[in-house]
Amino acid sequence: AVVRGLLQVLLSLLASGGHAMTTEAKTGAKVVYVPGNSTDILAKLPSLMRQGAVVLDIGPGCSDVPRMLIAHSRKLSHELHMVDSSEMLGQLPDYDDVHKTAAFYPQCPELIERLAGRTDAVIVYSVLHYLFVETNLWSFLDTTLSLLSPGGALLLGDILVDDQGNSGSGGAAGHPPRRVRRARRRPGVGALLPRGRT
């Protein structure tokens, strides 16, 4: 997969003469925008409609969805944090009120310390299926839930499912589904984990 991504970048670079490369070609990642993703996120996280909310987007990528979130958050004076690779974050616009952390979450202790117990909304959209391969899901959830303020919520959305309707946990012992090539995205499928009010 890595070699294929690098070949795609190289071929795109050669084809374009180095000019006007697409975001997909620059990052080697498929940029998927499904209409309704932004509506889905806003509908499921009411705190995103509040002025001054603290928001964390884990793995935003570089499609239109994080750009919408940036514009929306700037209008409402949110404290917006985004964690992803430097390649992805580099494709998003820079603003003083948008805090980017180039890291593999949750391996960013300074950010976790800064946001602990004060985050109103955490967005993990179209990322969950990677966690089964890349990290320990329970550790990820424990760390992420510790960031939530009273009444805060974690949105796990756009969960990749196999053609049997199983999520990324469909494999044995927490491994991804075997038939991941035939997997499809189901916008709107997700889980909302609220933190109780104290």
Sequence and secondary structure as in RCSB ss.txt:
>XXXX:A:sequence
AVVRGLLQVLLSLLASGGHAMTTEAKTGAKVVYVPGNSTDILAKLPSLMRQGAVVLDIGPGCSDVPRMLIAHSRK
LSHELHMVDSSEMLGQLPDYDDVHKTAAFYPQCPELIERLAGRTDAVIVYSVLHYLFVETNLWSFLDTTLSLLSP
GGALLLGDILVDDQGNSGSGGAAGHPPRRVRRARRRPGVGALLPRGRT
>XXXX:A:secstr
 HHHHHHHHHHHHHHHTTSS  HHHHHTS     TTHHHHHHHH GGGGSTT EEEEES TTSHHHHHHHHHHHH
TT EEEEEE HHHHTTS   TTEEEEES TT  HHHHHHHTTTEEEEEEES HHHHHHHS HHHHHHHHHHTEEE
EEEEEEES EE TTS  GGGSGGG   TTGGG EE TT EEEEE    
